[in-house]
Amino acid sequence: MQNTSNYIEAHVASLGTGINKAGVGLVNNSASFAELLQADCKVSQRTAERTLQDSGLLPEPVMVEQTTDEKGGPVKKIVLNAYQVEAKRKRHAVINVQVHSFNKLTLLVANNQKGLRYWLAVKTSKAGVAPEVLLAAFAKLAEAVGKPCQLWPSGAVVAMVRGIHARDWKNASFELCLPAYQTHLQDNALNLKPRATKLLSKGDRSHLDALEAESMHIMREVVAQAENPVMLYSIGKDSAVMLHLARKAFYPAPPPFPLMHVDTQWKFKTMYQFRDLMAKHSGMELLVHVNPDAIEKNINPFDHGSSIHTDITKTVGLKQALDKYKFDAAFGGARRDEEKSRAKERIFSFRTTTHQWDPKNQRPELWSLYNARKNRGESMRVFPLSNWTELDIWQYIYRENIPIVPLYFAQPRPVVKKDGILMMVDDDRLPMQEGDEVEIKWVRFRTLGCYPLTGAVESTADTLEEMILELLESNVSEREGRAIDKDSPASMEKKKQEGYF
């Protein structure tokens, strides 16, 4: 008869020696282990179970409702509920997975919703558990469970699982429920060093070089003529290119103006993370303005509609911010190819003392000569990307390796079809109505804004090359997915006349 402590020690030793070439060991489960312990050590079932519990070999089990990400944040309850309904309908096992260290071993420890435990040792390196090792371990867990599984990583293992590409488990016997988790961006995921501008002769310049030179010339003209300029930063692809151009235009010094984000409080969570990272690494001051009236009245797209929400949070909010900081020139990332009202607007777009735009009162801009003179109290919006197209933007991002929000890349995401658009479930503020069904689809975004007003497009393009090829075959505008452009005919022009970007 063996001593229970010695039995546990022998088991731990066998875990390490059982790791195969794929980097994973044998799967154990608490029921079988307790039976063996009971038989070999001649103890009762209760003693065997208590010995395993008190050994420290396994952490406390985590039920699916208790699942957290690597930063301790909860999963999206709306998506969690949808997964639970699917698991019940398909009779899939719901398994929570943790990572646990014991006696210099790294263990993946799992449990089902009835408390049955599974564990196996995995090979680690300084970088943690490699994605291919995790995939092999998850496949072994699913095999041990004996039926298709929903896997819910919890705690530190979530960060490791994020390194697994969704394509790699698409046809596996398990489903990783990552669409239910919030994204967490890492500093080292961004390329943050601008390149110095090369001096090229006119004959050597490409189309993108010419656009780049024009945009930087516009920015320098504004800095030379304006008293207090600012760059409006809306976090999308156009803002990313505009910020990159500004950093190149004034390199090695940071641009001589701040960034300003007029926050609606309804952007995608990932966009806020990206905004803060880019502001931090650009060396520029970030000003964030939220219309206090919007907070007081709880203005939101669901209860008040896109028109009122946009007017109060964006248009009025922008005018408040410009008045507060007394900016007389504001860079914006609008392009003429986006929408018909933007096509008629000049690069230097002058606004009255109340920030209104008169499309019939615009100045000529011949031979790249810009007249920035204005009366006291007036201001101007400046659009350095006016002559760029959506394709130009993406080709320049590809050429310059400009960091962009991951939402532009396709991956499995939770979406609900509402008002004719695929709306991503970004948080639990989304009101679910009768008939609404959360689906996990491969989608991406061509344009970004407030998440309830921005439609996703079904796509598998998860690289810049694939996105550019997809764009070449597209015959619809990127702004087809923006609800604010569909409020009424000429709605964008009306918004601009009232002071919108």
N, C-alpha and C positions, 0 to 999 in steps of 0.2 A: 504493500500500500504506500503510495506517494504522499508527501506533505503537499498541501494545496499551494503554498508559496513556491516550493520547488517546481511544481507543475506549471505555474504561471511563468516562472523564469525560463523553463525549458521551451514553453510555447513561444515566448518572445524571441529566444535564440533561433527558433525554427523559422520565424517570420523573416528574419534577415537573410538566412541562407536559402530561402525559397524563392528569391527574386530571380526571374528568368531574363533572357536576353532582351526582351521588350521592356524590361525595367519594372515589371510588376510581379508580385508574389501570389500565393494562393489565397482564395477568398475563404474566410471563416464566417460562421454565423453564431449568434449567441445561443440559440436553442441546441444546436449540435455540440457546441463547445461545453455547455453546461451538462449535457448528457455524458460526454466523455469524462469530464471532471468528476461527476457523480460516481461513475463506474470505477475509474482508476483510483480515486482517493477514498472510496467507500464513504461518501458523505451524502446527506440528503439533498434533494433538488433545491430546496430553499437555501441551504448553505452554499451549494455550488453557484447559484445565481448571485448571492451576496458576495462571494469571493471574487467573482468577475467584476462586480460593481465596485468593490472597494480596492481593487488592484491598481486603479489609475490607468489601466490599459486603454479604456474607452472614455471619451468625454460624455457629458449628458446628452441624451438624444434631443434633436430639434424637430418639432412638428412643422408642417408646411406653413402654418399661419405665423410661426415665429421666425421665418426665414429673413435673414438680413444680408446686405452686401458687405464688401470688404471694409467699408467705413461705418458699418453699423446701421445703415439706413434701411428702411423697410422696402419691400417690393410693392409694385402698384397693385392695389387690392382689386381693381376692376379686371386686370389681366389675370391675377391669381384666381379669381372666381371663374373666369372663362376656362382656364386650364383645368380647374377642378371638375367643372361640368364635362369637359372633354374626356378626362380620365375616367369618370364614372360611366359615361356613355360607351367608351371603347374598352372598359375594364382593364385599364392600364394601371400598373403599380405606381404609387407616388413615393419617391425615395428622396430623402434629404441627405446631403453629403457634406462632411466636414473634413478638414485636414488636422491631424493631431500628431504631436511629437511625443515619443516615449522611448526612453533608453537609447537615444541617438538614432532611433528609427523614425521615418516619416510614414504615417499611416493615413490611408483614406478610410474614414469611418462613415458608414451609412446606416440609416434606419428607415423602416417603413412606418406607416401611420399607426400601426398597432404596437410599435416598440421593438420589433425584431431587429437585431443589430447585425451588420456585416462589416468586416474590416479586412484590409490587405495592405502589405507594405509596398512602397513604391520607391524607385530610385530617384535621388535628388542631386542637384548640383548647386553651385553658388547662386545661380539664377532662379532656383526653385525647381518645381516639377515641370519637365518639358511637355509641350502640348501633345506630342505623340505618345508619351507615357500615360498622360491623363486619359487619352482616347482608349488606349489598351486597357487601362484600369476600369474605365466605365463599361467597356464591352464585357469584361469579366464579371463586373457587378450585375449587369443585366442578365448575363447567363446564369449566375447564381440565383437570382430572383426567379428566373424561369418564365418570365413574360415580358412584353414590352413595358418600358419604364419611362416615366417623367422624372428627370433628375433635377433636383433643386439644390445647387451648391449654396453653402451658407458660410459667412465669415471670410477668412483669409483665402479659402479655395476659390472664391469668386474671381479674384484678381488673376489667378492662374488660368481659370477657365476662359477668361476674356481673350487669352492668347490663341484659342482654338478657332480656326476659321469655320464659319457656319457650313461651308460646302463639305467639310471633312466629316460631319456627322449627319448629313442630310438623309442618308439611307441606312443609318445605324438602327440597332434594336432599342435605342434609347433616344429620348428627346431632351436636349438641354433647354431649360426654360428661361434663357437669358433675356428674351424680349420683355419679361416682367420686371427687369431690373433697370434702374437709372444708370446711364453712362457716366463714367468718371474719366475725364481726360488727364493724361500725364504730361508733365513738362517735356520729357524726352521724346514725346511723340511728334513734336513740331520741329520743322526746320526754320530756325529763327535768325539766320545771319544773311542780311541782304548782300547782293553782289555790287561791287563798284561799277558804275556805268562805263562802258567801253566807248572810246572815240572812234566812230566809223565814218568813212567817207560816204557821200550820198549814194554812190554806186554799189556799196557793200551792204546797205541797209535793207532789211526785209520789211514786209508789211508791218509786222509786229514792232520792229525797231522804230518805224516811223510813227506808229501810234504811241509808243512809249515816249519818244522824244516830244511829241505834241503835248501829251498829258503833263510831263514834267515841266515843259515850258509854261503851260497854263498855271500850274501850281506856283512857280517862281514869280510869274506876273502878279498873281494875287498877293503873295507875301510882300512884293515890292510896293503895291499900290494900296492895299487894305491896311486899316489901323489895328484891327483885332480879329483875325481869321480863326476859324475852327473847322475841324473835319467831323462831319456827321458819320457815325460808325454804326451801321445796322447789323453787322456781324456776318452778312452773306458773302457770296463769292465776289460781287462787285466791290464791296467794302474791303475785302481781302486784297484785291488787286490795287485799289486806290491807296490803301495804306502802304503796300509794298512799293508802289511808285513814289509815294511821298518820302519813304525812307531812303530810296535810291536818289531822289532829286536833291536831298540835303545831306547825303552821306559824306563824311563819317559822323556829323552831328545829328542829333535827333531832329525831326521836323519842328520848326519854330511855331507850333500851334498845338493846342490840346485836341484830344478825341472827345466827342460827346455822343452819348447814347441816350436817346429819348425812349425811356423804358415803359412799355405797356403792362409789364408784369405777366404777360401771357406768351412770351417767347418760349421756345423749346429749352428745357433745362440744359441740354448740351451747349446751346448757344451762349448761355450766361457763363458757363465754365470757359468756353473758348474765348469769349470777350475778355475776361479777366486775365487769362494767360497771355493773350496777344498784347494787351495794354502793358502788362508787367514787363514783357521782353522787348517791347518797342522803345522803352524808355520815355514814353509820352504820358502826360497826365490824362487820366480818364475822368470825365465828368458824366455823372448819371443823373438824369432828371426824370422824375415821375410827377405827373399832374396831381397835386394834392386833392383836387376835386374828384378825380377818378377814384382815389382811394376812399374818400369820405362817402361817396355814393355807390361804391362797389360796382363801378362800370365794368361790364364784361361782355364778350361777344355773344354769349348764350341768352342772357336776359334782355340785352339792349340792342342786339343786332350789330352787324359789321359796320354800318354807316356811322351810328352814334359812337360806338366803341372807338373807331378810327379817328373820328373828329375830335373827341375829347382827349383821348390818350396820346394821339400822335400830333394832329394839327395844332390843337390848343396847347398841348404840352411843349411842342417845338417852339411856338411863339413865346411861351412863358420863359423857356430856357434862353432864347436869343435875347430877350429883353433883360433878363436877370443878369447875364454876363456881359451884355452890351457888345455882342459880336456883330460886326458889320459885313462879314463875308463868311459863308458856310459852304464847304465842299460837300457835294453829294455824289452818289455813285450811279445816278440815273443814266440810261443810254437811250438814244433815239429809236433804236430798233425794238424796244420793249413794248411800246404802246403809242397810239396815234397822237395823244396830247403831248407826249414827251418828244415826238418827232418834230414838232413845230417850235419847241423851246430852244432858245439860244444857249451857248455855253455859259455866257455871263447873263444870268437871268435876274433882272432887277425887280425889287419888291418895294412897295410903298412903306410908309411909316407904320402901317398896320399889317405889314408882311403879305399884302395881296399881290397877285400877279395879273398883269393885263396882257393877254396874248397879242393884242393889236398894237401894243406900244413896246416894241423890241428894237434893239440897236443892231445895225449891220456889223458883221464880223468878217471883214475882207482881209485876205492875205495874213491870217493869224495875228491881226492887230486887234487888241481888246481895249475898249474904253471903259475903265472902271470908275469914272467920276460919278458922283452921286450927291444928292442934296443931304443936308443934315437930317439924321433920323431914318434915312432910307438904308436899305441893305441889299445884298445880292446873294443869290445861290449860284454856285459855280460847279459845273459838271465836267470834270476833266475826261470822263469816259464817254462823252456824248457820241463820238464817232466810232466807238467800238461796237462789235456785235457780240451776241452770246458765244458764238464760236471763237471769236478773237479772245474773249475772256478765258475760255477753257484752254485754248492753245497756249496762252501766255502763262496761265497757272501751271500747265504741264512743263513748259520751257524753263520757267523760273523756280519750279519746285515750291510754290507758295502754299503754306498750310491753309487748309479750309476745314470747315465744320464737317465732321464725319457723316452728317445726315445726307450729304450729297451722294454718298456711296450706298449702293444697295446692300441690304441685309434683311434677315427676318425681323419684322417689326409688328407690334399689335396695332391693328387698324379697325375702324368702324366706318361703315358707309353711311354718311349723313349729308343730306342736301346735295347729293350728286357727286360728292368728293370722298376720297378715302382719307379719313381723319385719323391721325396717329393718336393713340392713347398715351399721352406724355405724362399725365399725372391723374390723380383721383378727383380733380375738379370737373372732369368731363361728365355731364349728366347723361345717364343711360336711360333711354326711353323704351317702351314696350316694342319689341321687334328688333332692337339693336343687338347685333351680335359681334363680339370681338373675334377677329380672325388674325392668324399669324401669316403674313404674306411677305414675299420678297419685294420690297419697295424702296424707292429713294425719292429725293426732292429735287426738282429743277430750280425752285425758288423758295426762299425761306422768309417767314414772317411770324405772326402770332399762330400758335399751333392749331387753334380751332378754325382759322381762316386760311389754312394752307393745305392743299391737297397733295397727297403722295401719288406717285405714278408707279405702276407695277414694272419691275425691272430686275435684271440680274447683273447689271453693270456695276461691279465693285472695284474697278480700277479706272484711272483717268483715261487710259486708252479706250476702254470699252464705252465709257461715257461719251467721249468725243465721237466715236463711231455711231453710237445711238443717236446723238444729236444730228449728225449728218443725214440720217434717215427720217428725222422727225419733220412733220408738216404742220405742227401746232405751236403757238407761242408759249414760252415758259410761263407767262402770267395767266394761262388758262387755269392754272391751279390756285389762283389767288381770288378768294371770295370778294375782296374789296373792289375788284375791278368789274364785278357783275351786279353791283347795287342798282345801277340804272344806266341808260345810255349817256355817254360822255361823263361818267361819274368821276373818272380820274382828273379830267380837265377842271371840273367843278371843285374838286378837292384842292388842286394846285392853286386855283384862283383865290381860295380861302386861306392859303398859307401852307398847304401840305408840301412835302419835300419838292 
